Amino acid sequence: MGDLIPLTGEPLALDLVNTRPAVGDLLATPADLLAWLGLQADRLPDAACGTAELAEAAADLPADPAVMHVRQCEAEDCVMLFLSAHPCRRWCSADRCGNRVRVARYYRRHRTA
């Protein structure tokens, strides 16, 4: 299941939002939620209270001035959100979406040549 959860190292609240891709819900069962909380263990030190800390993170994000820098990934088939620390950042992950966009652009350029 860990491969299916789109952890991007974003603020905790955004990582939670990113568990809802365009189709489906990656936290559809209690077991899925427990697995996700386990993956977030370093950010949720008290597993028993992990959901109170998660609620605080979700409540704090809209009040944080950094929320003005939350952007949606520009990859055509991605709906993930990220906190842009740099104005040139365009993708949720340079390794994932950024690479797919660059490869597609390369093939479009060289296909017509």
LUMMI-766100 format. One record per atom (N, C-alpha, C, CB): residue in one letter; chain; atom name; residue number from 1; x, y negated, z negated. Coordinates in steps of 0.05 Angstrom, whole numbers, plus 5000, padded with zeros to 4 digits. Glycine has a CB too. Example, Ala and Ser with C-alpha at 12.3 -4.5 7.8 and 13.67 -1.06 7.14 Angstrom:
PT   bavex   bavo   kefi   nuza     px     py     pz
PT       A      A      N      1   5264   5114   4844
PT       A      A     CA      1   5246   5090   4844
PT       A      A      C      1   5264   5066   4844
PT       A      A     CB      1   5226   5089   4819
PT       S      A      N      2   5257   5045   4858
PT       S      A     CA      2   5273   5021   4857
PT       S      A      C      2   5258   4999   4843
PT       S      A     CB      2   5282   5012   4886
! end
This chain:
PT   bavex   bavo   kefi   nuza     px     py     pz
PT       M      A      N      1   5016   5024   5000
PT       M      A     CA      1   5000   5000   5000
PT       M      A      C      1   5017   4975   5000
PT       M      A     CB      1   4982   5000   4976
PT       G      A      N      2   5041   4976   4988
PT       G      A     CA      2   5058   4953   4986
PT       G      A      C      2   5064   4940   5013
PT       G      A     CB      2   5083   4960   4973
PT       D      A      N      3   5065   4957   5034
PT       D      A     CA      3   5071   4946   5061
PT       D      A      C      3   5047   4930   5072
PT       D      A     CB      3   5077   4969   5080
PT       L      A      N      4   5023   4936   5062
PT       L      A     CA      4   5000   4922   5072
PT       L      A      C      4   4995   4895   5059
PT       L      A     CB      4   4976   4939   5069
PT       I      A      N      5   5006   4891   5036
PT       I      A     CA      5   5001   4866   5022
PT       I      A      C      5   5021   4845   5031
PT       I      A     CB      5   5004   4870   4991
PT       P      A      N      6   5010   4823   5042
PT       P      A     CA      6   5027   4802   5054
PT       P      A      C      6   5040   4784   5033
PT       P      A     CB      6   5012   4786   5073
PT       L      A      N      7   5059   4795   5018
PT       L      A     CA      7   5073   4778   4998
PT       L      A      C      7   5093   4760   5013
PT       L      A     CB      7   5088   4795   4977
PT       T      A      N      8   5090   4735   5010
PT       T      A     CA      8   5108   4716   5023
PT       T      A      C      8   5124   4700   5004
PT       T      A     CB      8   5093   4698   5042
PT       G      A      N      9   5120   4704   4978
PT       G      A     CA      9   5135   4688   4958
PT       G      A      C      9   5124   4660   4955
PT       G      A     CB      9   5164   4687   4966
PT       E      A      N     10   5100   4657   4963
PT       E      A     CA     10   5087   4631   4960
PT       E      A      C     10   5077   4628   4931
PT       E      A     CB     10   5063   4628   4979
PT       P      A      N     11   5067   4605   4923
PT       P      A     CA     11   5055   4602   4897
PT       P      A      C     11   5035   4625   4893
PT       P      A     CB     11   5042   4574   4893
PT       L      A      N     12   5032   4634   4868
PT       L      A     CA     12   5016   4657   4862
PT       L      A      C     12   4988   4655   4873
PT       L      A     CB     12   5015   4660   4832
PT       A      A      N     13   4975   4631   4871
PT       A      A     CA     13   4948   4628   4881
PT       A      A      C     13   4947   4632   4912
PT       A      A     CB     13   4938   4600   4874
PT       L      A      N     14   4967   4623   4926
PT       L      A     CA     14   4968   4627   4955
PT       L      A      C     14   4973   4656   4962
PT       L      A     CB     14   4989   4610   4968
PT       D      A      N     15   4990   4670   4946
PT       D      A     CA     15   4993   4698   4951
PT       D      A      C     15   4967   4713   4948
PT       D      A     CB     15   5015   4710   4933
PT       L      A      N     16   4951   4705   4928
PT       L      A     CA     16   4925   4717   4925
PT       L      A      C     16   4906   4712   4948
PT       L      A     CB     16   4912   4707   4899
PT       V      A      N     17   4905   4687   4957
PT       V      A     CA     17   4889   4680   4981
PT       V      A      C     17   4898   4696   5005
PT       V      A     CB     17   4891   4649   4987
PT       N      A      N     18   4924   4701   5008
PT       N      A     CA     18   4935   4715   5031
PT       N      A      C     18   4929   4745   5030
PT       N      A     CB     18   4964   4711   5032
PT       T      A      N     19   4915   4754   5009
PT       T      A     CA     19   4907   4782   5009
PT       T      A      C     19   4881   4786   5024
PT       T      A     CB     19   4904   4793   4981
PT       R      A      N     20   4870   4764   5035
PT       R      A     CA     20   4845   4765   5051
PT       R      A      C     20   4852   4758   5080
PT       R      A     CB     20   4823   4746   5040
PT       P      A      N     21   4863   4777   5095
PT       P      A     CA     21   4869   4771   5123
PT       P      A      C     21   4843   4766   5139
PT       P      A     CB     21   4886   4793   5136
PT       A      A      N     22   4846   4761   5165
PT       A      A     CA     22   4823   4756   5181
PT       A      A      C     22   4802   4778   5180
PT       A      A     CB     22   4832   4751   5210
PT       V      A      N     23   4811   4803   5178
PT       V      A     CA     23   4794   4826   5177
PT       V      A      C     23   4800   4842   5152
PT       V      A     CB     23   4796   4844   5202
PT       G      A      N     24   4780   4847   5136
PT       G      A     CA     24   4783   4863   5112
PT       G      A      C     24   4792   4848   5087
PT       G      A     CB     24   4803   4884   5118
PT       D      A      N     25   4797   4864   5067
PT       D      A     CA     25   4805   4853   5041
PT       D      A      C     25   4826   4873   5030
PT       D      A     CB     25   4781   4850   5021
PT       L      A      N     26   4850   4863   5025
PT       L      A     CA     26   4871   4881   5016
PT       L      A      C     26   4869   4888   4986
PT       L      A     CB     26   4898   4868   5021
PT       L      A      N     27   4850   4875   4973
PT       L      A     CA     27   4845   4881   4944
PT       L      A      C     27   4816   4891   4941
PT       L      A     CB     27   4850   4856   4926
PT       A      A      N     28   4809   4910   4957
PT       A      A     CA     28   4781   4919   4958
PT       A      A      C     28   4773   4937   4934
PT       A      A     CB     28   4776   4935   4983
PT       T      A      N     29   4792   4948   4921
PT       T      A     CA     29   4786   4966   4899
PT       T      A      C     29   4802   4957   4874
PT       T      A     CB     29   4792   4996   4906
PT       P      A      N     30   4793   4966   4851
PT       P      A     CA     30   4809   4960   4826
PT       P      A      C     30   4837   4971   4828
PT       P      A     CB     30   4795   4973   4802
PT       A      A      N     31   4841   4994   4841
PT       A      A     CA     31   4868   5005   4845
PT       A      A      C     31   4885   4986   4862
PT       A      A     CB     31   4867   5033   4857
PT       D      A      N     32   4873   4974   4883
PT       D      A     CA     32   4888   4955   4900
PT       D      A      C     32   4897   4931   4883
PT       D      A     CB     32   4871   4947   4924
PT       L      A      N     33   4878   4921   4866
PT       L      A     CA     33   4885   4898   4850
PT       L      A      C     33   4908   4905   4830
PT       L      A     CB     33   4860   4889   4834
PT       L      A      N     34   4906   4928   4818
PT       L      A     CA     34   4927   4936   4799
PT       L      A      C     34   4954   4939   4814
PT       L      A     CB     34   4920   4963   4786
PT       A      A      N     35   4954   4949   4838
PT       A      A     CA     35   4979   4952   4853
PT       A      A      C     35   4990   4924   4860
PT       A      A     CB     35   4974   4968   4879
PT       W      A      N     36   4973   4906   4868
PT       W      A     CA     36   4981   4878   4874
PT       W      A      C     36   4992   4864   4849
PT       W      A     CB     36   4958   4862   4886
PT       L      A      N     37   4979   4868   4826
PT       L      A     CA     37   4988   4856   4801
PT       L      A      C     37   5016   4868   4794
PT       L      A     CB     37   4968   4861   4778
PT       G      A      N     38   5019   4894   4800
PT       G      A     CA     38   5045   4906   4795
PT       G      A      C     38   5067   4894   4811
PT       G      A     CB     38   5044   4936   4800
PT       L      A      N     39   5061   4887   4837
PT       L      A     CA     39   5080   4875   4854
PT       L      A      C     39   5087   4846   4845
PT       L      A     CB     39   5070   4875   4883
PT       Q      A      N     40   5068   4834   4831
PT       Q      A     CA     40   5072   4807   4821
PT       Q      A      C     40   5082   4807   4792
PT       Q      A     CB     40   5045   4791   4823
PT       A      A      N     41   5090   4829   4782
PT       A      A     CA     41   5097   4832   4754
PT       A      A      C     41   5118   4812   4744
PT       A      A     CB     41   5108   4860   4749
PT       D      A      N     42   5137   4805   4761
PT       D      A     CA     42   5157   4785   4752
PT       D      A      C     42   5145   4758   4748
PT       D      A     CB     42   5180   4784   4772
PT       R      A      N     43   5123   4752   4761
PT       R      A     CA     43   5110   4726   4757
PT       R      A      C     43   5086   4728   4738
PT       R      A     CB     43   5100   4716   4784
PT       L      A      N     44   5078   4752   4731
PT       L      A     CA     44   5057   4756   4711
PT       L      A      C     44   5068   4774   4689
PT       L      A     CB     44   5032   4769   4724
PT       P      A      N     45   5084   4763   4671
PT       P      A     CA     45   5098   4779   4652
PT       P      A      C     45   5080   4796   4634
PT       P      A     CB     45   5115   4762   4635
PT       D      A      N     46   5057   4788   4627
PT       D      A     CA     46   5039   4803   4610
PT       D      A      C     46   5017   4815   4627
PT       D      A     CB     46   5027   4785   4587
PT       A      A      N     47   5021   4841   4634
PT       A      A     CA     47   5002   4853   4653
PT       A      A      C     47   4974   4853   4643
PT       A      A     CB     47   5011   4882   4658
PT       A      A      N     48   4970   4855   4617
PT       A      A     CA     48   4943   4855   4606
PT       A      A      C     48   4929   4828   4610
PT       A      A     CB     48   4944   4862   4576
PT       C      A      N     49   4945   4807   4610
PT       C      A     CA     49   4933   4780   4614
PT       C      A      C     49   4939   4769   4642
PT       C      A     CB     49   4944   4760   4593
PT       G      A      N     50   4948   4786   4659
PT       G      A     CA     50   4955   4777   4686
PT       G      A      C     50   4933   4763   4701
PT       G      A     CB     50   4965   4800   4702
PT       T      A      N     51   4908   4773   4697
PT       T      A     CA     51   4886   4761   4712
PT       T      A      C     51   4880   4733   4702
PT       T      A     CB     51   4861   4777   4709
PT       A      A      N     52   4885   4725   4669
PT       A      A     CA     52   4881   4698   4658
PT       A      A      C     52   4900   4679   4670
PT       A      A     CB     52   4884   4698   4627
PT       E      A      N     53   4928   4689   4674
PT       E      A     CA     53   4949   4673   4686
PT       E      A      C     53   4943   4668   4716
PT       E      A     CB     53   4977   4688   4684
PT       L      A      N     54   4932   4688   4730
PT       L      A     CA     54   4924   4685   4758
PT       L      A      C     54   4903   4664   4760
PT       L      A     CB     54   4915   4712   4769
PT       A      A      N     55   4883   4664   4742
PT       A      A     CA     55   4862   4644   4743
PT       A      A      C     55   4874   4616   4738
PT       A      A     CB     55   4841   4650   4722
PT       E      A      N     56   4893   4614   4720
PT       E      A     CA     56   4906   4588   4716
PT       E      A      C     56   4920   4578   4741
PT       E      A     CB     56   4925   4589   4692
PT       A      A      N     57   4935   4596   4754
PT       A      A     CA     57   4949   4589   4778
PT       A      A      C     57   4930   4580   4800
PT       A      A     CB     57   4966   4613   4788
PT       A      A      N     58   4907   4593   4802
PT       A      A     CA     58   4887   4586   4822
PT       A      A      C     58   4875   4559   4815
PT       A      A     CB     58   4865   4607   4824
PT       A      A      N     59   4871   4553   4789
PT       A      A     CA     59   4859   4528   4781
PT       A      A      C     59   4879   4505   4784
PT       A      A     CB     59   4849   4529   4753
PT       D      A      N     60   4904   4511   4780
PT       D      A     CA     60   4925   4490   4781
PT       D      A      C     60   4932   4481   4809
PT       D      A     CB     60   4950   4499   4767
PT       L      A      N     61   4930   4499   4828
PT       L      A     CA     61   4939   4492   4856
PT       L      A      C     61   4924   4468   4868
PT       L      A     CB     61   4935   4516   4873
PT       P      A      N     62   4898   4466   4866
PT       P      A     CA     62   4885   4443   4879
PT       P      A      C     62   4893   4417   4866
PT       P      A     CB     62   4855   4446   4877
PT       A      A      N     63   4901   4417   4841
PT       A      A     CA     63   4908   4392   4827
PT       A      A      C     63   4938   4385   4832
PT       A      A     CB     63   4903   4395   4797
PT       D      A      N     64   4953   4404   4843
PT       D      A     CA     64   4981   4399   4847
PT       D      A      C     64   4985   4382   4872
PT       D      A     CB     64   4996   4426   4851
PT       P      A      N     65   5001   4360   4871
PT       P      A     CA     65   5006   4343   4895
PT       P      A      C     65   5017   4359   4918
PT       P      A     CB     65   5025   4321   4888
PT       A      A      N     66   5030   4381   4913
PT       A      A     CA     66   5042   4398   4934
PT       A      A      C     66   5020   4410   4952
PT       A      A     CB     66   5059   4419   4923
PT       V      A      N     67   4995   4411   4943
PT       V      A     CA     67   4974   4423   4959
PT       V      A      C     67   4971   4408   4986
PT       V      A     CB     67   4947   4422   4943
PT       M      A      N     68   4980   4384   4987
PT       M      A     CA     68   4979   4369   5013
PT       M      A      C     68   4997   4382   5034
PT       M      A     CB     68   4987   4340   5008
PT       H      A      N     69   5015   4399   5025
PT       H      A     CA     69   5034   4412   5043
PT       H      A      C     69   5027   4441   5049
PT       H      A     CB     69   5062   4411   5032
PT       V      A      N     70   5003   4450   5041
PT       V      A     CA     70   4994   4477   5047
PT       V      A      C     70   4986   4477   5076
PT       V      A     CB     70   4971   4487   5029
PT       R      A      N     71   4996   4496   5092
PT       R      A     CA     71   4990   4498   5120
PT       R      A      C     71   4983   4526   5128
PT       R      A     CB     71   5014   4488   5137
PT       Q      A      N     72   4969   4529   5150
PT       Q      A     CA     72   4963   4555   5160
PT       Q      A      C     72   4985   4563   5180
PT       Q      A     CB     72   4935   4556   5174
PT       C      A      N     73   4992   4588   5180
PT       C      A     CA     73   5012   4598   5199
PT       C      A      C     73   5003   4592   5228
PT       C      A     CB     73   5017   4628   5195
PT       E      A      N     74   5022   4583   5245
PT       E      A     CA     74   5015   4576   5272
PT       E      A      C     74   5016   4600   5291
PT       E      A     CB     74   5034   4556   5282
PT       A      A      N     75   5023   4624   5281
PT       A      A     CA     75   5021   4648   5298
PT       A      A      C     75   4992   4652   5306
PT       A      A     CB     75   5034   4673   5284
PT       E      A      N     76   4988   4659   5331
PT       E      A     CA     76   4961   4662   5342
PT       E      A      C     76   4943   4680   5326
PT       E      A     CB     76   4962   4671   5370
PT       D      A      N     77   4953   4703   5316
PT       D      A     CA     77   4937   4723   5303
PT       D      A      C     77   4940   4723   5273
PT       D      A     CB     77   4942   4750   5315
PT       C      A      N     78   4950   4702   5261
PT       C      A     CA     78   4955   4702   5232
PT       C      A      C     78   4938   4680   5219
PT       C      A     CB     78   4985   4697   5227
PT       V      A      N     79   4928   4687   5196
PT       V      A     CA     79   4911   4668   5181
PT       V      A      C     79   4924   4661   5153
PT       V      A     CB     79   4883   4679   5177
PT       M      A      N     80   4948   4670   5149
PT       M      A     CA     80   4961   4666   5123
PT       M      A      C     80   4968   4636   5119
PT       M      A     CB     80   4986   4683   5121
PT       L      A      N     81   4967   4629   5093
PT       L      A     CA     81   4974   4602   5085
PT       L      A      C     81   5001   4601   5072
PT       L      A     CB     81   4953   4591   5066
PT       F      A      N     82   5015   4579   5074
PT       F      A     CA     82   5041   4576   5061
PT       F      A      C     82   5044   4547   5052
PT       F      A     CB     82   5064   4585   5079
PT       L      A      N     83   5062   4543   5033
PT       L      A     CA     83   5069   4517   5023
PT       L      A      C     83   5094   4508   5037
PT       L      A     CB     83   5073   4517   4991
PT       S      A      N     84   5091   4489   5055
PT       S      A     CA     84   5113   4480   5071
PT       S      A      C     84   5132   4462   5056
PT       S      A     CB     84   5103   4467   5096
PT       A      A      N     85   5155   4471   5050
PT       A      A     CA     85   5175   4455   5037
PT       A      A      C     85   5191   4438   5057
PT       A      A     CB     85   5195   4472   5020
PT       H      A      N     86   5188   4445   5083
PT       H      A     CA     86   5203   4431   5104
PT       H      A      C     86   5183   4425   5126
PT       H      A     CB     86   5226   4449   5115
PT       P      A      N     87   5183   4400   5137
PT       P      A     CA     87   5163   4392   5157
PT       P      A      C     87   5164   4408   5183
PT       P      A     CB     87   5167   4363   5163
PT       C      A      N     88   5186   4422   5188
PT       C      A     CA     88   5188   4437   5213
PT       C      A      C     88   5179   4466   5210
PT       C      A     CB     88   5217   4437   5222
PT       R      A      N     89   5172   4475   5185
PT       R      A     CA     89   5163   4503   5181
PT       R      A      C     89   5137   4506   5195
PT       R      A     CB     89   5162   4510   5151
PT       R      A      N     90   5135   4527   5211
PT       R      A     CA     90   5110   4532   5227
PT       R      A      C     90   5097   4559   5221
PT       R      A     CB     90   5116   4531   5256
PT       W      A      N     91   5112   4578   5209
PT       W      A     CA     91   5101   4605   5205
PT       W      A      C     91   5103   4613   5176
PT       W      A     CB     91   5117   4625   5222
PT       C      A      N     92   5085   4632   5169
PT       C      A     CA     92   5085   4642   5141
PT       C      A      C     92   5111   4656   5135
PT       C      A     CB     92   5061   4661   5137
PT       S      A      N     93   5122   4669   5155
PT       S      A     CA     93   5147   4683   5152
PT       S      A      C     93   5163   4682   5179
PT       S      A     CB     93   5142   4713   5144
PT       A      A      N     94   5187   4672   5177
PT       A      A     CA     94   5204   4671   5202
PT       A      A      C     94   5210   4699   5212
PT       A      A     CB     94   5230   4656   5196
PT       D      A      N     95   5213   4718   5193
PT       D      A     CA     95   5219   4746   5201
PT       D      A      C     95   5195   4760   5214
PT       D      A     CB     95   5229   4762   5178
PT       R      A      N     96   5171   4753   5205
PT       R      A     CA     96   5147   4767   5214
PT       R      A      C     96   5135   4751   5237
PT       R      A     CB     96   5127   4770   5191
PT       C      A      N     97   5120   4730   5232
PT       C      A     CA     97   5106   4716   5252
PT       C      A      C     97   5125   4700   5271
PT       C      A     CB     97   5086   4697   5240
PT       G      A      N     98   5145   4687   5259
PT       G      A     CA     98   5163   4671   5275
PT       G      A      C     98   5177   4688   5296
PT       G      A     CB     98   5184   4658   5257
PT       N      A      N     99   5186   4712   5288
PT       N      A     CA     99   5199   4730   5307
PT       N      A      C     99   5180   4739   5329
PT       N      A     CB     99   5210   4754   5292
PT       R      A      N    100   5155   4746   5321
PT       R      A     CA    100   5136   4754   5342
PT       R      A      C    100   5131   4732   5362
PT       R      A     CB    100   5110   4763   5329
PT       V      A      N    101   5129   4707   5353
PT       V      A     CA    101   5124   4684   5371
PT       V      A      C    101   5148   4680   5389
PT       V      A     CB    101   5118   4659   5354
PT       R      A      N    102   5172   4681   5378
PT       R      A     CA    102   5196   4677   5394
PT       R      A      C    102   5199   4699   5415
PT       R      A     CB    102   5221   4676   5376
PT       V      A      N    103   5193   4724   5407
PT       V      A     CA    103   5195   4747   5427
PT       V      A      C    103   5175   4743   5449
PT       V      A     CB    103   5192   4774   5412
PT       A      A      N    104   5150   4736   5442
PT       A      A     CA    104   5129   4732   5462
PT       A      A      C    104   5137   4710   5481
PT       A      A     CB    104   5102   4726   5449
PT       R      A      N    105   5148   4688   5470
PT       R      A     CA    105   5156   4666   5487
PT       R      A      C    105   5179   4674   5506
PT       R      A     CB    105   5166   4642   5469
PT       Y      A      N    106   5198   4690   5496
PT       Y      A     CA    106   5220   4700   5512
PT       Y      A      C    106   5209   4717   5535
PT       Y      A     CB    106   5239   4717   5495
PT       Y      A      N    107   5190   4735   5529
PT       Y      A     CA    107   5180   4753   5550
PT       Y      A      C    107   5164   4737   5571
PT       Y      A     CB    107   5162   4774   5538
PT       R      A      N    108   5149   4716   5562
PT       R      A     CA    108   5134   4699   5581
PT       R      A      C    108   5154   4685   5600
PT       R      A     CB    108   5117   4679   5567
PT       R      A      N    109   5175   4675   5589
PT       R      A     CA    109   5195   4661   5606
PT       R      A      C    109   5209   4679   5626
PT       R      A     CB    109   5216   4647   5589
PT       H      A      N    110   5216   4703   5617
PT       H      A     CA    110   5231   4721   5634
PT       H      A      C    110   5214   4739   5651
PT       H      A     CB    110   5249   4738   5617
PT       R      A      N    111   5188   4741   5645
PT       R      A     CA    111   5171   4757   5662
PT       R      A      C    111   5166   4744   5689
PT       R      A     CB    111   5144   4761   5648
PT       T      A      N    112   5165   4718   5690
PT       T      A     CA    112   5160   4704   5715
PT       T      A      C    112   5186   4699   5731
PT       T      A     CB    112   5147   4677   5710
PT       A      A      N    113   5209   4704   5718
PT       A      A     CA    113   5234   4699   5732
PT       A      A      C    113   5242   4721   5751
PT       A      A     CB    113   5257   4695   5712
! end
